[in-house]
Amino acid sequence: MHQQHQYALTVQWAGNTGLGTSHYRSYSRSHTIIVPDKVAILASSDPAFLGDQTKHNPEELFLASIAACHMLWYLHLCAEAGVVVLAYTDQATGTMTVTPAGGGHFTGVTLSPTVQVQHPAMLGKANALHEEANKRCFIANSCNFPIHHKPTCLTKDAPNEA
């Protein structure tokens, strides 16, 4: 039997400036993402779509979900394999293409994690585990576009790219 997990949240629009959606430019794209017992996320659309540049937008949150899910699986797999990770930072990028009709979709994501491991002997295994993490990542498995990986692995004492 397959396990299922349910997720629920509230997205509440906060952008009625008094005219509602009477015109494309008459309303703010500001909204709040609310998950019970967690800090609310103030969000908006991308500035290209009249959003507030000081707030997170759905595209950024989507990219963050992919990168975070990969990282969490990767750390899990490293712990199981005896690879001691001391630090992990990912400079993730994504490309979204807008269609002529005004919709759009992501066409690719590249994760570029820099991982620091405890010992040089762990470098090969540390790099190899990114592929397995991608296979297991719940978010990556839900995407219909390629997710590329450009990992860099370093050691604590003698940074070596592997």
TIPAGU-703928 format. One record per atom (N, C-alpha, C): residue in one letter; x negated, y, z negated. Coordinates in pm, 1 decimal. Atoms other than C-alpha are relative to their C-alpha. Layout:
N
 aa        X        Y        Z
  A        X        Y        Z
...
//
This chain:
162
 aa        X        Y        Z
  M    -84.1   -117.9      0.0
  M      0.0      0.0      0.0
  M    -89.2    125.0      0.0
  H     74.8   -124.0     -8.9
  H   -128.8    345.4     89.8
  H     40.2     94.4   -112.7
  Q    -28.6   -103.4     98.1
  Q   -159.7    606.7   -179.3
  Q     40.6    126.8     72.3
  Q    -36.9   -129.8    -54.1
  Q      5.8    936.4   -111.1
  Q    -15.1    104.0   -108.3
  H     11.9   -113.0     91.3
  H    -61.2   1270.4   -271.1
  H     83.8    112.7     57.7
  Q    -84.8   -110.7    -42.5
  Q    182.9   1557.2   -253.7
  Q    -60.2    130.0    -50.3
  Y     50.7   -130.4     37.7
  Y     80.5   1921.5   -261.8
  Y    110.4    101.7     19.6
  A   -102.6   -102.8     -9.3
  A    301.3   2220.2   -323.6
  A    -59.2    134.1    -42.2
  L     39.8   -135.4     35.5
  L    244.4   2591.8   -333.4
  L    104.8     95.2     52.3
  T    -91.5   -103.4    -46.1
  T    428.3   2913.7   -273.6
  T    -79.4    105.8     73.9
  V     54.2   -114.1    -71.7
  V    342.5   3172.2    -11.5
  V    107.6    107.7     -6.3
  Q    -97.2   -107.4     19.1
  Q    510.7   3501.4    -96.6
  Q    -46.5    125.1     73.3
  W     31.3   -119.3    -77.5
  W    511.4   3789.3    149.6
  W      9.3    121.9    -90.1
  A      2.1   -121.9     80.6
  A    422.4   4123.2    -12.7
  A    -12.0    122.5     90.2
  G     28.3   -103.9    -97.3
  G    424.1   4335.2    299.1
  G    115.0     85.0     48.2
  N   -110.9    -85.0    -43.3
  N    763.5   4503.1    322.8
  N    -31.8    143.1    -42.5
  T     33.8   -139.3     29.3
  T    670.8   4870.7    348.4
  T    123.3     89.8     -0.4
  G   -124.6    -75.7      2.9
  G   1035.3   4975.2    346.5
  G     83.7    -16.8    124.9
  L    -72.0     18.6   -126.0
  L   1127.9   4893.2    704.7
  L     10.6   -146.8     39.5
  G     -0.2    141.6    -33.9
  G   1091.6   4516.9    691.6
  G    -79.4    -24.3    126.9
  T     68.6     31.7   -125.6
  T    992.0   4370.0   1024.8
  T     69.5     66.6    119.2
  S    -70.4    -69.7   -107.9
  S   1174.3   4628.9   1231.6
  S    -89.0     27.2    120.5
  H     95.4    -21.3   -108.6
  H    859.2   4672.0   1442.5
  H   -128.0    -74.0    -36.4
  Y    122.5     76.9     23.0
  Y    532.5   4481.2   1483.4
  Y    -98.4     72.1    -92.2
  R     92.9    -77.1     82.4
  R    336.8   4761.1   1316.0
  R     66.0     58.3   -125.1
  S    -71.5    -60.0    113.0
  S    598.2   4844.6   1049.7
  S    -18.7    -74.8   -131.1
  Y     14.4     78.5    122.4
  Y    496.5   4580.4    797.5
  Y   -145.0    -40.8    -23.7
  S    132.9     47.0     38.6
  S    190.3   4467.8    611.9
  S     -2.0   -152.6      5.9
  R     15.6    145.8     -6.0
  R     56.8   4115.0    653.4
  R    -38.7    -58.1   -136.0
  S     40.4     44.4    133.1
  S    -25.0   4093.6    281.5
  S     95.5   -104.8    -56.0
  H    -77.7    104.4     65.5
  H     89.2   3785.8     99.2
  H    -83.0    -60.6   -112.2
  T     66.7     64.4    112.9
  T      4.8   3587.3   -211.4
  T     24.1   -149.6      8.1
  I     -8.9    145.8      4.2
  I    -68.5   3217.4   -227.3
  I     -1.6    -39.2   -146.9
  I    -19.2     30.1    141.7
  I     54.3   3081.6   -558.1
  I      5.8   -150.9    -19.9
  V      0.1    140.6     41.1
  V    -28.5   2742.1   -703.5
  V     16.4      1.9   -151.4
  P    -21.8     -3.3    144.5
  P    106.5   2675.4  -1054.0
  P   -128.9    -26.2    -78.9
  D    112.5     12.1     93.2
  D   -153.0   2716.9  -1329.5
  D   -135.4     27.7     62.4
  K    125.7    -38.2    -65.3
  K   -417.4   2855.9  -1089.9
  K      3.2    148.6     33.0
  V      9.7   -140.0    -38.9
  V   -541.2   3200.1   -994.2
  V     63.2     18.5    137.3
  A    -63.7    -29.2   -128.2
  A   -333.2   3350.2   -716.0
  A   -104.1     48.6    100.0
  I     87.9    -44.7   -107.1
  I   -502.5   3414.9   -381.8
  I     72.5    110.0     76.7
  L    -55.7   -110.2    -77.3
  L   -434.4   3754.1   -227.9
  L    -49.2    -15.5    142.8
  A     36.0     29.8   -137.9
  A   -428.0   3707.1    146.2
  A     68.9     96.5     95.8
  S    -56.7    -80.8   -106.7
  S   -347.5   3878.3    473.6
  S    -32.3    -70.1    131.0
  S     42.4     56.7   -127.6
  S   -389.3   3812.8    842.3
  S   -139.9     53.2     31.8
  D    129.2    -47.9    -48.0
  D   -720.5   3856.5   1022.1
  D     16.3    146.3     42.6
  P    -12.6   -139.4    -43.7
  P   -792.1   4226.7   1085.4
  P     33.3     15.6    148.6
  A    -34.8     -5.9   -142.3
  A   -764.0   4152.1   1458.5
  A    150.5     -5.9     21.7
  F   -145.2     12.0     -8.7
  F   -396.6   4085.7   1388.5
  F     67.5     89.9   -104.0
  L    -50.3   -105.4     89.1
  L   -340.1   4396.7   1173.4
  L     -6.0    -37.0   -147.8
  G     12.9     41.1    138.9
  G   -450.1   4230.5    850.6
  G    -95.1     87.3    -79.7
  D     84.1    -71.1     95.9
  D   -627.3   4368.3    546.5
  D   -134.1    -71.2     -9.0
  Q    132.2     63.0     -3.2
  Q   -999.9   4300.4    582.2
  Q    -55.0    -32.6   -137.9
  T     49.1     28.5    134.9
  T  -1044.4   4292.3    203.6
  T     61.7   -126.6    -58.4
  K    -67.2    120.8     49.5
  K   -823.8   3983.0    168.5
  K    -33.7   -119.4     88.6
  H     23.1    123.4    -76.1
  H   -871.6   3622.4    274.5
  H    111.0    -18.5    102.5
  N   -102.5     27.4   -100.7
  N   -694.1   3520.3    592.3
  N     12.5   -151.5     19.1
  P    -21.5    144.3    -14.9
  P   -552.1   3177.4    687.1
  P   -113.3    -71.2     73.7
  E    107.9     63.8    -75.3
  E   -832.0   3109.3    934.4
  E   -122.6    -23.2    -88.9
  E    111.4     16.8     94.7
  E  -1098.9   3167.5    667.8
  E     29.6   -110.7   -100.5
  L    -37.3    103.1     98.2
  L   -910.3   2950.8    420.5
  L     -2.7   -139.5     62.9
  F      5.8    127.5    -72.1
  F   -881.3   2675.1    681.6
  F   -144.5    -46.8     12.6
  L    141.9     32.7    -11.5
  L  -1255.9   2686.5    748.5
  L    -57.2    -37.8   -136.6
  A     46.5     31.3    135.9
  A  -1321.5   2690.9    372.5
  A     47.3   -138.4    -43.4
  S    -52.0    133.4     34.6
  S  -1101.6   2381.6    331.6
  S    -83.4   -110.1     64.4
  I     82.9     99.5    -69.0
  I  -1304.7   2191.6    590.0
  I   -136.0    -11.5    -67.3
  A    134.2     -0.1     60.0
  A  -1638.4   2294.9    437.7
  A      1.7    -56.1   -141.5
  A     -7.1     47.5    138.7
  A  -1530.3   2229.0     78.1
  A     28.8   -149.2     -6.4
  C    -31.5    143.2     -0.4
  C  -1380.0   1888.4    156.6
  C   -124.0    -80.7     38.3
  H    122.6     69.0    -40.2
  H  -1698.7   1784.4    337.3
  H    -99.3     -2.7   -115.9
  M     94.2     -7.9    110.9
  M  -1911.8   1903.8     44.8
  M     37.8    -96.5   -112.3
  L    -43.7     86.0    110.7
  L  -1704.2   1718.4   -213.9
  L    -19.7   -147.8     32.7
  W     26.1    138.6    -40.3
  W  -1719.8   1391.8    -16.5
  W   -149.9    -28.4      2.0
  Y    144.9     16.6     -7.9
  Y  -2090.3   1441.7     44.4
  Y    -60.0    -19.3   -139.3
  L     51.9     12.9    136.6
  L  -2165.8   1493.7   -325.7
  L     39.8   -133.8    -61.4
  H    -48.5    129.7     48.1
  H  -1955.5   1186.8   -410.8
  H    -87.9   -112.5     55.4
  L     79.3    105.1    -63.4
  L  -2145.2    972.0   -160.7
  L   -145.3      3.1    -46.9
  C    137.3    -10.9     51.1
  C  -2483.0   1105.0   -278.2
  C     -9.4    -59.5   -140.1
  A      0.8     54.7    136.1
  A  -2396.6   1020.6   -638.8
  A      3.7   -152.4      3.4
  E     -8.1    145.9    -11.6
  E  -2302.0    665.8   -536.2
  E   -129.1    -61.1     55.2
  A    120.7     52.6    -66.1
  A  -2621.3    626.3   -327.6
  A   -128.5     29.7    -77.1
  G    119.2    -32.2     78.0
  G  -2858.5    755.2   -594.5
  G    -79.4    117.9     54.3
  V     64.0   -120.9    -51.1
  V  -2939.5   1075.4   -404.3
  V     38.1    114.0    -94.3
  V    -27.2   -105.1     97.6
  V  -2972.7   1349.6   -665.7
  V     -5.2    135.4     69.9
  V    -11.6   -131.6    -62.6
  V  -2849.2   1677.9   -518.3
  V    -10.2    105.0   -110.4
  L     19.0   -106.6     98.1
  L  -2968.0   1985.6   -706.2
  L     68.8    129.7     40.7
  A    -66.5   -121.4    -50.0
  A  -2813.1   2256.0   -485.7
  A     60.4    -28.8    137.3
  Y    -70.1     19.3   -127.2
  Y  -2574.2   2278.2   -188.9
  Y     62.7    133.5     38.3
  T    -60.1   -121.4    -54.2
  T  -2482.4   2581.3     22.1
  T     30.5    -26.4    147.0
  D    -37.5     20.9   -140.0
  D  -2294.7   2571.8    352.7
  D     36.6    133.6     63.3
  Q    -33.2   -118.3    -79.5
  Q  -2287.3   2853.2    606.8
  Q     87.1    -47.0    116.6
  A    -92.1     56.1    -98.7
  A  -1981.8   2726.1    795.6
  A     47.6    106.5     98.1
  T    -55.3    -88.3   -102.6
  T  -1860.1   2878.6   1121.3
  T    108.7    -74.8     76.9
  G   -106.5     60.0    -78.3
  G  -1549.3   2818.0   1327.8
  G     38.2     90.1    114.8
  T    -44.8    -75.3   -116.5
  T  -1414.9   2922.7   1665.0
  T    148.3    -25.4     21.9
  M   -141.7      9.5    -30.7
  M  -1049.4   2996.9   1725.8
  M     23.1     69.9    133.4
  T    -31.3    -56.3   -130.6
  T   -918.4   3061.1   2075.8
  T    146.8     40.3      3.3
  V   -136.4    -49.0    -13.5
  V   -610.0   3273.3   2132.7
  V     46.5    -31.0    142.1
  T    -54.8     37.0   -130.0
  T   -390.7   3148.2   2415.6
  T     69.9    119.7     64.5
  P    -68.2   -111.0    -68.7
  P   -230.4   3374.2   2680.0
  P    137.6     31.9    -59.4
  A   -132.1    -23.3     58.1
  A    106.3   3330.2   2507.0
  A     -8.6     65.2   -138.0
  G     16.4    -65.5    129.1
  G    -40.3   3477.4   2186.6
  G    -24.7    -94.6   -116.4
  G     30.8     98.0    103.8
  G    -74.5   3154.9   1987.3
  G   -148.5    -29.4      2.9
  G    140.8     34.0     -3.7
  G   -403.5   2986.9   1931.3
  G    -28.9   -127.1    -76.3
  H     42.4    119.4     70.6
  H   -601.8   2701.3   1787.5
  H   -151.5      1.2    -16.6
  F    143.4     15.7     18.3
  F   -941.9   2615.5   1652.1
  F    -52.3    -95.8    106.4
  T     61.0     85.6   -100.9
  T  -1171.0   2466.0   1914.3
  T   -127.6    -66.1    -50.3
  G    118.5     63.1     56.9
  G  -1463.9   2377.7   1691.4
  G    -41.5     64.5   -130.0
  V     55.6    -45.1    127.3
  V  -1629.1   2408.8   1353.3
  V   -140.2    -57.9     -9.6
  T    134.7     49.4     28.1
  T  -1994.3   2380.8   1262.6
  T    -30.3     24.4   -147.2
  L     43.1     -8.6    139.1
  L  -2097.9   2306.2    906.9
  L   -152.0     -0.7      1.3
  S    146.2    -11.4      5.5
  S  -2455.2   2408.3    827.0
  S    -46.9     -3.2   -145.2
  P     38.1      7.2    141.2
  P  -2521.7   2282.7    476.2
  P   -151.7     -5.4    -19.1
  T    137.7     11.0     47.6
  T  -2855.9   2337.9    308.7
  T      7.9    -69.6   -134.2
  V     -8.0     85.3    118.2
  V  -2904.5   2067.5     49.5
  V   -139.1    -14.2    -59.8
  Q    125.6     23.9     70.6
  Q  -3178.0   2049.2   -210.2
  Q     15.0   -128.1    -80.4
  V     -1.5    126.9     71.9
  V  -3252.2   1699.3   -336.3
  V   -121.2     -8.0    -91.7
  Q    102.8      9.7    102.9
  Q  -3471.6   1587.4   -623.4
  Q   -134.6    -50.3     50.9
  H    124.0     63.8    -42.7
  H  -3729.2   1371.4   -441.8
  H     -8.8     -8.8    152.3
  P     17.3     13.0   -145.5
  P  -3877.2   1361.8    -88.3
  P     51.9   -133.2     55.3
  A    -46.4    130.7    -46.7
  A  -3785.5    991.9    -64.8
  A    150.2     -0.7     27.0
  M   -145.7     -7.3    -15.1
  M  -3417.5   1097.0    -72.0
  M     42.3     73.0    127.2
  L    -34.8    -85.8   -113.3
  L  -3433.2   1321.0    238.2
  L     74.5    -73.4    111.1
  G    -63.7     73.7   -109.5
  G  -3344.5   1059.1    500.7
  G    142.1    -40.0    -33.7
  K   -133.8     43.4     42.5
  K  -3050.3    917.1    308.4
  K     91.7    121.0    -17.1
  A    -79.9   -121.5     21.4
  A  -2934.5   1268.4    215.4
  A     54.8     51.5    131.9
  N    -48.2    -45.5   -130.9
  N  -2912.1   1367.0    582.2
  N    101.2    -96.5     59.7
  A    -89.0    101.1    -58.2
  A  -2746.4   1040.2    686.4
  A    139.3      3.7    -62.2
  L   -129.9      2.2     68.4
  L  -2467.4   1078.6    431.0
  L     97.0    106.0     51.5
  H    -92.2    -99.6    -58.3
  H  -2326.4   1382.8    614.5
  H     95.2    -66.4     99.0
  E    -86.1     68.8    -96.7
  E  -2193.4   1152.5    886.8
  E    111.6    -76.7    -70.6
  E   -101.2     75.5     75.7
  E  -2017.3    930.8    634.6
  E     99.0     94.4    -67.7
  A    -90.2    -97.6     63.2
  A  -1877.6   1234.4    451.4
  A    100.6     52.3    101.5
  N    -90.7    -46.7   -103.4
  N  -1730.5   1357.4    779.4
  N    107.5   -103.9     30.9
  K    -96.9    107.1    -27.5
  K  -1563.9   1019.3    836.9
  K    106.4     -9.9   -109.1
  R    -92.2     14.9    112.0
  R  -1400.9   1029.1    493.0
  R     77.3    125.9    -35.8
  C    -60.9   -127.7     37.4
  C  -1309.1   1396.8    465.1
  C    147.0      6.3     43.7
  F   -143.4     -5.7    -28.0
  F   -931.4   1431.4    441.3
  F     33.6    111.6     98.8
  I    -30.4   -114.2    -85.6
  I   -930.5   1771.2    608.7
  I    -55.2    -23.1    140.8
  A     59.1     27.5   -132.3
  A  -1169.3   1674.0    891.7
  A     83.2   -102.9     76.0
  N    -82.2    102.8    -64.2
  N   -952.6   1369.7    960.5
  N    134.7     53.6     46.4
  S   -126.5    -61.6    -39.7
  S   -655.9   1603.8   1003.9
  S    -16.7     98.9    115.2
  C     29.4    -98.2   -105.2
  C   -823.5   1819.5   1269.3
  C     -7.4    -66.7    137.1
  N      3.6     52.4   -136.9
  N   -795.4   1773.9   1644.9
  N   -106.7     69.6     85.5
  F    111.6    -64.4    -68.0
  F  -1122.3   1946.6   1735.0
  F   -128.6    -50.4    -63.7
  P    125.2     51.9     55.4
  P  -1489.1   1859.7   1684.5
  P    -50.7     81.1   -119.3
  I     67.3    -61.6    114.1
  I  -1662.1   1930.6   1355.1
  I   -144.6    -46.2      7.4
  H    142.5     29.5    -15.0
  H  -2036.3   1950.6   1404.3
  H    -71.8     25.2   -132.0
  H     79.0    -14.6    122.1
  H  -2302.1   1927.5   1135.4
  H   -143.7     31.8     36.6
  K    140.4    -37.5    -17.1
  K  -2641.2   2098.2   1124.4
  K    -61.3      9.2   -139.4
  P     49.9     -4.4    137.3
  P  -2771.7   1995.7    783.7
  P   -150.3     26.4     -7.3
  T    140.2    -18.0     35.4
  T  -3101.4   2103.3    633.8
  T    -16.7    -58.1   -139.2
  C     27.8     58.6    132.0
  C  -3242.4   1899.5    346.5
  C   -138.7     42.4    -44.6
  L    124.2    -43.9     60.8
  L  -3512.7   2026.5    117.5
  L    -19.9    -74.6   -131.2
  T     25.6     55.6    132.4
  T  -3682.2   1893.4   -192.2
  T    -28.1    112.1    -96.4
  K     17.1    -99.9    104.3
  K  -3717.8   2073.5   -519.9
  K   -141.0     60.5      2.1
  D    137.0    -48.2     13.9
  D  -4097.9   2098.0   -527.0
  D    -65.6     40.5    131.2
  A     63.9    -26.1   -129.4
  A  -4201.2   2090.4   -161.9
  A    106.2      5.2    107.2
  P   -106.3     -8.1   -101.0
  P  -3931.7   2222.2     71.5
  P    -47.0    -59.4    133.6
  N     27.8     66.8   -127.1
  N  -3936.5   1993.7    373.4
  N    128.5    -12.0     75.6
  E   -119.0     18.4    -82.0
  E  -3687.3   2012.6    652.1
  E      1.4   -142.9     49.2
  A    -11.8    137.8    -49.8
  A  -3560.0   1669.0    742.1
  A    113.7     -8.3     97.5
//
